[in-house]
Amino acid sequence: MKTETVAAIYDRRRRSRTAATEHAVQLLRKGEVIALPTETVYGLAADALNPVAVAKIFEAKERPRFDPLIVHLPGENWLERVANIDNRSRAHIKKLIAQFWPGPLTLVLDRQPIVPEIVTAGLDTVAVRMSSHPVFAEIISAFEKPLAAPSANQFGRISPTTAQDVFDELGGRIPLIIDAGPTTHGIESTIIAVHDGKIDILRRGPVTAEQLAGFGKIEIVTAPKRITAPGQLPSHYAPKAPLRLIDNAESFPLVKKHRVGLLAWNASIPEKRFAAVRTLSQRQDLREAAARLFRCLRELDELDLDLIVAERVPAQGLGAAILDRLERASHDSDTRDTLE
């Protein structure tokens, strides 16, 4: 299959649909899968109400069927068409939506029958959100139906933050990539469940625990007994090279015969100690670090390194979401015996 990359030209003043939007909507209506930018990462989108189209997402990503997808809504009026909101939680959920939608917050709610089981991995719940990205919003509004859209990469690999990332991962597997430049947040949405006045954070993301604390008691779900939302697998976001989390690169013992790359948080690391260095933020700004995380990991992973070491960032705010991604990326990297 030939993969076409089309640059999106979005103008808030124009009322007519752009050629990119028309092309994307035509393919979606035919039951095809396309890559679209969101404010978090690039997503692999298909008609959420068409199980055959959704199956193509799993095939293109090589994603296991037990891992549910997020349903993106064209408007808030679709919320109770795809989800059933408990009356006890209704006011609470409405406050969260008023504050954070459209934006990088996903809610896990009871599923309505209209949502195919393949989308929810057979669960009785569905994960829903509204993207604030203007190009995504333009296309889903024109499509007029919800889109299932996980990250546009092969399953378990580094999430894509540019159209080129998507092409490198999925070129030849999907017909269209809409290019709208780098994404803003650089990490996937925060996922929560609301019940009894409490907010369970099922996946950390751009909307932080500190921001959510004003809306209810917070509980971080770190090791669920079963998968209840996307992004909960212990191993995920992984580069091809083994990755290890460390506290400080200056004290990390290197072995001369191995090529080790560094994902740095501290800006004063002597680069000559490592085969390559990528710094998340020279200013140690967590928002910039989150936006650069997957890009820096991809750049290091393209250098045929024996090992990537990543310095831990502070665990507050967005730092907790960055650490979550790094911990999952390093989950299967047992390299101590071979590289020390």
GICOR-V134955 format. One record per backbone hydrogen bond with DSSP energy under -0.5 kcal/mol. CO is the residue of the C=O (numbers start at 1). NH is the residue of the N-H. If there is no record, write none. Layout:
co:CO nh:NH
co:CO nh:NH
This chain:
co:2 nh:4
co:4 nh:6
co:4 nh:177
co:6 nh:179
co:8 nh:10
co:9 nh:11
co:11 nh:14
co:18 nh:22
co:19 nh:23
co:20 nh:24
co:21 nh:25
co:22 nh:26
co:23 nh:27
co:24 nh:28
co:25 nh:29
co:26 nh:30
co:27 nh:32
co:28 nh:31
co:33 nh:175
co:33 nh:176
co:34 nh:45
co:35 nh:178
co:36 nh:43
co:39 nh:185
co:40 nh:186
co:41 nh:38
co:42 nh:152
co:43 nh:36
co:43 nh:45
co:44 nh:150
co:45 nh:34
co:46 nh:148
co:47 nh:50
co:48 nh:116
co:49 nh:51
co:50 nh:54
co:51 nh:55
co:52 nh:56
co:53 nh:56
co:53 nh:57
co:54 nh:57
co:54 nh:58
co:55 nh:59
co:56 nh:60
co:57 nh:61
co:58 nh:62
co:58 nh:63
co:61 nh:155
co:64 nh:67
co:66 nh:68
co:69 nh:127
co:70 nh:72
co:70 nh:149
co:71 nh:129
co:72 nh:147
co:75 nh:78
co:76 nh:79
co:78 nh:81
co:78 nh:82
co:79 nh:82
co:79 nh:83
co:82 nh:112
co:83 nh:85
co:84 nh:86
co:84 nh:110
co:86 nh:89
co:86 nh:90
co:87 nh:91
co:89 nh:93
co:90 nh:94
co:91 nh:95
co:92 nh:96
co:93 nh:97
co:94 nh:98
co:95 nh:99
co:96 nh:100
co:97 nh:101
co:103 nh:105
co:104 nh:190
co:104 nh:207
co:106 nh:192
co:107 nh:109
co:107 nh:128
co:109 nh:126
co:110 nh:84
co:112 nh:115
co:114 nh:116
co:116 nh:119
co:116 nh:120
co:117 nh:121
co:117 nh:122
co:119 nh:69
co:120 nh:123
co:124 nh:111
co:126 nh:109
co:127 nh:71
co:128 nh:107
co:129 nh:73
co:130 nh:103
co:133 nh:137
co:134 nh:138
co:135 nh:139
co:136 nh:140
co:137 nh:141
co:138 nh:142
co:139 nh:143
co:140 nh:144
co:140 nh:145
co:146 nh:48
co:147 nh:72
co:148 nh:46
co:150 nh:44
co:151 nh:153
co:154 nh:157
co:156 nh:238
co:157 nh:237
co:160 nh:42
co:161 nh:183
co:162 nh:166
co:163 nh:167
co:164 nh:168
co:165 nh:169
co:166 nh:170
co:167 nh:171
co:170 nh:173
co:170 nh:174
co:174 nh:172
co:175 nh:4
co:176 nh:35
co:177 nh:6
co:177 nh:179
co:178 nh:180
co:179 nh:8
co:181 nh:180
co:188 nh:206
co:190 nh:106
co:191 nh:202
co:191 nh:203
co:192 nh:108
co:193 nh:200
co:195 nh:198
co:197 nh:217
co:198 nh:195
co:198 nh:200
co:199 nh:201
co:199 nh:219
co:200 nh:193
co:200 nh:202
co:201 nh:221
co:203 nh:191
co:206 nh:208
co:207 nh:205
co:208 nh:212
co:209 nh:213
co:211 nh:214
co:212 nh:215
co:213 nh:216
co:217 nh:199
co:219 nh:201
co:219 nh:221
co:220 nh:222
co:229 nh:232
co:234 nh:236
co:238 nh:158
co:242 nh:308
co:244 nh:310
co:246 nh:312
co:248 nh:251
co:249 nh:252
co:255 nh:258
co:258 nh:260
co:259 nh:306
co:259 nh:307
co:260 nh:275
co:260 nh:276
co:261 nh:309
co:262 nh:264
co:262 nh:278
co:263 nh:311
co:264 nh:280
co:266 nh:269
co:269 nh:271
co:270 nh:273
co:271 nh:274
co:276 nh:262
co:278 nh:264
co:281 nh:284
co:284 nh:286
co:285 nh:289
co:286 nh:290
co:287 nh:291
co:288 nh:292
co:289 nh:293
co:292 nh:296
co:293 nh:297
co:294 nh:298
co:295 nh:299
co:296 nh:300
co:297 nh:301
co:298 nh:302
co:300 nh:303
co:301 nh:304
co:306 nh:242
co:307 nh:261
co:308 nh:244
co:309 nh:263
co:310 nh:246
co:316 nh:319
co:317 nh:320
co:317 nh:321
co:318 nh:322
co:319 nh:323
co:320 nh:324
co:321 nh:325
co:322 nh:326
co:323 nh:327
co:324 nh:328
co:325 nh:329
co:326 nh:330
co:328 nh:236
co:328 nh:331
co:330 nh:333
co:332 nh:334
co:333 nh:335
co:335 nh:339
co:336 nh:340
